Amino acid sequence: MVAKATVAAHLDISTSRLKGLIETKVIDDAEPGQMDMDAARVAYIRHLRAKASGRGGDRLSAARARWERASAAAP
């Protein structure tokens, strides 16, 4: 079990980004000094895979929707 700052450094993200991932339930929260680094790493990798495959990420979904609308409207 490790501190949140250690998990953030391990994942190569800022502590504020880690906080955001915890708030959005991507990574489970824990008491200070009690984060499970292995579980956090697996959760983060799964999150990134989901975004890369189009199952996550609001900006990607919005861009895809705009492209589809533009394609449908084109003659």
TIVO-2410 file (N, C-alpha, C; in nm, 3 decimals):
# residues 75
REC num residu      c1      c2      c3 atome chaine
REC   1      M   0.083  -0.116   0.000     N      A
REC   1      M   0.000   0.000   0.000    CA      A
REC   1      M   0.089   0.124   0.000     C      A
REC   2      V   0.048   0.221  -0.081     N      A
REC   2      V   0.133   0.339  -0.099    CA      A
REC   2      V   0.049   0.467  -0.097     C      A
REC   3      A   0.118   0.581  -0.098     N      A
REC   3      A   0.053   0.712  -0.099    CA      A
REC   3      A   0.003   0.745  -0.240     C      A
REC   4      K  -0.094   0.835  -0.246     N      A
REC   4      K  -0.151   0.876  -0.374    CA      A
REC   4      K  -0.045   0.938  -0.465     C      A
REC   5      A   0.047   1.014  -0.408     N      A
REC   5      A   0.153   1.075  -0.487    CA      A
REC   5      A   0.241   0.969  -0.553     C      A
REC   6      T   0.262   0.860  -0.485     N      A
REC   6      T   0.341   0.749  -0.540    CA      A
REC   6      T   0.268   0.684  -0.656     C      A
REC   7      V   0.137   0.665  -0.641     N      A
REC   7      V   0.056   0.607  -0.749    CA      A
REC   7      V   0.058   0.701  -0.870     C      A
REC   8      A   0.039   0.830  -0.846     N      A
REC   8      A   0.040   0.928  -0.955    CA      A
REC   8      A   0.174   0.924  -1.030     C      A
REC   9      A   0.283   0.921  -0.957     N      A
REC   9      A   0.415   0.915  -1.021    CA      A
REC   9      A   0.431   0.785  -1.099     C      A
REC  10      H   0.383   0.676  -1.044     N      A
REC  10      H   0.392   0.546  -1.112    CA      A
REC  10      H   0.314   0.546  -1.243     C      A
REC  11      L   0.198   0.614  -1.244     N      A
REC  11      L   0.114   0.620  -1.364    CA      A
REC  11      L   0.156   0.733  -1.458     C      A
REC  12      D   0.254   0.813  -1.417     N      A
REC  12      D   0.304   0.927  -1.494    CA      A
REC  12      D   0.194   1.030  -1.518     C      A
REC  13      I   0.118   1.059  -1.411     N      A
REC  13      I   0.014   1.160  -1.415    CA      A
REC  13      I   0.030   1.250  -1.293     C      A
REC  14      S  -0.034   1.365  -1.296     N      A
REC  14      S  -0.028   1.455  -1.181    CA      A
REC  14      S  -0.119   1.404  -1.070     C      A
REC  15      T  -0.095   1.454  -0.950     N      A
REC  15      T  -0.182   1.415  -0.839    CA      A
REC  15      T  -0.323   1.471  -0.860     C      A
REC  16      S  -0.334   1.586  -0.926     N      A
REC  16      S  -0.468   1.639  -0.953    CA      A
REC  16      S  -0.541   1.552  -1.055     C      A
REC  17      R  -0.467   1.497  -1.153     N      A
REC  17      R  -0.530   1.406  -1.249    CA      A
REC  17      R  -0.575   1.278  -1.177     C      A
REC  18      L  -0.493   1.229  -1.086     N      A
REC  18      L  -0.531   1.111  -1.007    CA      A
REC  18      L  -0.657   1.140  -0.927     C      A
REC  19      K  -0.664   1.260  -0.868     N      A
REC  19      K  -0.783   1.298  -0.792    CA      A
REC  19      K  -0.906   1.296  -0.883     C      A
REC  20      G  -0.893   1.345  -1.005     N      A
REC  20      G  -1.004   1.342  -1.100    CA      A
REC  20      G  -1.046   1.201  -1.134     C      A
REC  21      L  -0.950   1.112  -1.151     N      A
REC  21      L  -0.980   0.973  -1.181    CA      A
REC  21      L  -1.051   0.905  -1.063     C      A
REC  22      I  -1.014   0.945  -0.943     N      A
REC  22      I  -1.081   0.892  -0.824    CA      A
REC  22      I  -1.223   0.946  -0.816     C      A
REC  23      E  -1.240   1.075  -0.843     N      A
REC  23      E  -1.373   1.137  -0.836    CA      A
REC  23      E  -1.468   1.078  -0.939     C      A
REC  24      T  -1.416   1.040  -1.056     N      A
REC  24      T  -1.501   0.981  -1.160    CA      A
REC  24      T  -1.510   0.830  -1.149     C      A
REC  25      K  -1.458   0.776  -1.040     N      A
REC  25      K  -1.467   0.633  -1.007    CA      A
REC  25      K  -1.389   0.543  -1.104     C      A
REC  26      V  -1.290   0.600  -1.173     N      A
REC  26      V  -1.203   0.517  -1.257    CA      A
REC  26      V  -1.109   0.437  -1.168     C      A
REC  27      I  -1.058   0.502  -1.066     N      A
REC  27      I  -0.968   0.439  -0.969    CA      A
REC  27      I  -1.032   0.448  -0.832     C      A
REC  28      D  -1.027   0.340  -0.757     N      A
REC  28      D  -1.085   0.337  -0.623    CA      A
REC  28      D  -1.005   0.423  -0.527     C      A
REC  29      D  -1.075   0.496  -0.442     N      A
REC  29      D  -1.012   0.579  -0.340    CA      A
REC  29      D  -0.970   0.493  -0.222     C      A
REC  30      A  -0.881   0.546  -0.143     N      A
REC  30      A  -0.834   0.474  -0.024    CA      A
REC  30      A  -0.791   0.575   0.081     C      A
REC  31      E  -0.776   0.529   0.200     N      A
REC  31      E  -0.724   0.612   0.308    CA      A
REC  31      E  -0.581   0.654   0.274     C      A
REC  32      P  -0.536   0.767   0.332     N      A
REC  32      P  -0.398   0.812   0.304    CA      A
REC  32      P  -0.295   0.701   0.330     C      A
REC  33      G  -0.209   0.682   0.231     N      A
REC  33      G  -0.103   0.582   0.243    CA      A
REC  33      G  -0.148   0.439   0.218     C      A
REC  34      Q  -0.273   0.421   0.176     N      A
REC  34      Q  -0.328   0.287   0.162    CA      A
REC  34      Q  -0.374   0.252   0.020     C      A
REC  35      M  -0.325   0.326  -0.080     N      A
REC  35      M  -0.364   0.297  -0.219    CA      A
REC  35      M  -0.297   0.169  -0.267     C      A
REC  36      D  -0.373   0.089  -0.337     N      A
REC  36      D  -0.321  -0.035  -0.396    CA      A
REC  36      D  -0.269   0.000  -0.536     C      A
REC  37      M  -0.137   0.006  -0.550     N      A
REC  37      M  -0.077   0.049  -0.675    CA      A
REC  37      M  -0.112  -0.045  -0.790     C      A
REC  38      D  -0.114  -0.174  -0.766     N      A
REC  38      D  -0.146  -0.269  -0.873    CA      A
REC  38      D  -0.290  -0.250  -0.922     C      A
REC  39      A  -0.384  -0.235  -0.829     N      A
REC  39      A  -0.525  -0.216  -0.867    CA      A
REC  39      A  -0.543  -0.084  -0.941     C      A
REC  40      A  -0.473   0.021  -0.896     N      A
REC  40      A  -0.483   0.151  -0.962    CA      A
REC  40      A  -0.426   0.143  -1.104     C      A
REC  41      R  -0.316   0.074  -1.121     N      A
REC  41      R  -0.255   0.060  -1.254    CA      A
REC  41      R  -0.348  -0.015  -1.349     C      A
REC  42      V  -0.405  -0.125  -1.304     N      A
REC  42      V  -0.496  -0.203  -1.388    CA      A
REC  42      V  -0.619  -0.120  -1.424     C      A
REC  43      A  -0.676  -0.048  -1.327     N      A
REC  43      A  -0.794   0.034  -1.353    CA      A
REC  43      A  -0.761   0.144  -1.455     C      A
REC  44      Y  -0.644   0.206  -1.441     N      A
REC  44      Y  -0.605   0.314  -1.533    CA      A
REC  44      Y  -0.582   0.259  -1.674     C      A
REC  45      I  -0.518   0.146  -1.686     N      A
REC  45      I  -0.495   0.084  -1.817    CA      A
REC  45      I  -0.628   0.049  -1.882     C      A
REC  46      R  -0.720  -0.006  -1.807     N      A
REC  46      R  -0.853  -0.038  -1.862    CA      A
REC  46      R  -0.926   0.087  -1.907     C      A
REC  47      H  -0.912   0.194  -1.831     N      A
REC  47      H  -0.972   0.322  -1.867    CA      A
REC  47      H  -0.913   0.373  -1.999     C      A
REC  48      L  -0.782   0.368  -2.012     N      A
REC  48      L  -0.717   0.413  -2.136    CA      A
REC  48      L  -0.757   0.327  -2.254     C      A
REC  49      R  -0.767   0.197  -2.234     N      A
REC  49      R  -0.809   0.108  -2.343    CA      A
REC  49      R  -0.952   0.139  -2.387     C      A
REC  50      A  -1.039   0.166  -2.292     N      A
REC  50      A  -1.178   0.199  -2.325    CA      A
REC  50      A  -1.184   0.328  -2.405     C      A
REC  51      K  -1.107   0.428  -2.365     N      A
REC  51      K  -1.104   0.553  -2.440    CA      A
REC  51      K  -1.049   0.532  -2.580     C      A
REC  52      A  -0.945   0.452  -2.592     N      A
REC  52      A  -0.881   0.430  -2.722    CA      A
REC  52      A  -0.973   0.354  -2.817     C      A
REC  53      S  -1.058   0.269  -2.764     N      A
REC  53      S  -1.146   0.191  -2.850    CA      A
REC  53      S  -1.278   0.261  -2.878     C      A
REC  54      G  -1.293   0.383  -2.827     N      A
REC  54      G  -1.414   0.458  -2.853    CA      A
REC  54      G  -1.526   0.435  -2.754     C      A
REC  55      R  -1.499   0.363  -2.647     N      A
REC  55      R  -1.603   0.339  -2.547    CA      A
REC  55      R  -1.599   0.442  -2.436     C      A
REC  56      G  -1.513   0.538  -2.449     N      A
REC  56      G  -1.502   0.639  -2.344    CA      A
REC  56      G  -1.448   0.767  -2.401     C      A
REC  57      G  -1.454   0.871  -2.325     N      A
REC  57      G  -1.400   0.998  -2.368    CA      A
REC  57      G  -1.505   1.084  -2.436     C      A
REC  58      D  -1.550   1.186  -2.367     N      A
REC  58      D  -1.655   1.272  -2.420    CA      A
REC  58      D  -1.611   1.348  -2.544     C      A
REC  59      R  -1.486   1.395  -2.547     N      A
REC  59      R  -1.440   1.471  -2.663    CA      A
REC  59      R  -1.439   1.385  -2.787     C      A
REC  60      L  -1.397   1.261  -2.775     N      A
REC  60      L  -1.395   1.171  -2.889    CA      A
REC  60      L  -1.536   1.144  -2.938     C      A
REC  61      S  -1.627   1.118  -2.848     N      A
REC  61      S  -1.766   1.092  -2.885    CA      A
REC  61      S  -1.827   1.214  -2.952     C      A
REC  62      A  -1.801   1.332  -2.900     N      A
REC  62      A  -1.855   1.455  -2.959    CA      A
REC  62      A  -1.797   1.477  -3.098     C      A
REC  63      A  -1.669   1.454  -3.114     N      A
REC  63      A  -1.606   1.472  -3.246    CA      A
REC  63      A  -1.662   1.372  -3.346     C      A
REC  64      R  -1.682   1.250  -3.303     N      A
REC  64      R  -1.738   1.148  -3.391    CA      A
REC  64      R  -1.881   1.186  -3.432     C      A
REC  65      A  -1.960   1.236  -3.339     N      A
REC  65      A  -2.097   1.277  -3.369    CA      A
REC  65      A  -2.099   1.392  -3.468     C      A
REC  66      R  -2.009   1.491  -3.450     N      A
REC  66      R  -2.001   1.603  -3.546    CA      A
REC  66      R  -1.963   1.553  -3.684     C      A
REC  67      W  -1.869   1.463  -3.692     N      A
REC  67      W  -1.825   1.410  -3.822    CA      A
REC  67      W  -1.940   1.334  -3.890     C      A
REC  68      E  -2.013   1.254  -3.813     N      A
REC  68      E  -2.125   1.179  -3.870    CA      A
REC  68      E  -2.235   1.271  -3.922     C      A
REC  69      R  -2.264   1.379  -3.845     N      A
REC  69      R  -2.365   1.475  -3.889    CA      A
REC  69      R  -2.320   1.545  -4.018     C      A
REC  70      A  -2.193   1.584  -4.022     N      A
REC  70      A  -2.140   1.652  -4.141    CA      A
REC  70      A  -2.141   1.558  -4.261     C      A
REC  71      S  -2.108   1.434  -4.240     N      A
REC  71      S  -2.107   1.336  -4.349    CA      A
REC  71      S  -2.248   1.312  -4.402     C      A
REC  72      A  -2.344   1.307  -4.313     N      A
REC  72      A  -2.482   1.282  -4.354    CA      A
REC  72      A  -2.540   1.402  -4.429     C      A
REC  73      A  -2.495   1.523  -4.395     N      A
REC  73      A  -2.547   1.644  -4.458    CA      A
REC  73      A  -2.480   1.672  -4.593     C      A
REC  74      A  -2.365   1.613  -4.615     N      A
REC  74      A  -2.291   1.639  -4.741    CA      A
REC  74      A  -2.364   1.576  -4.859     C      A
REC  75      P  -2.365   1.645  -4.973     N      A
REC  75      P  -2.434   1.590  -5.092    CA      A
REC  75      P  -2.366   1.468  -5.149     C      A
***
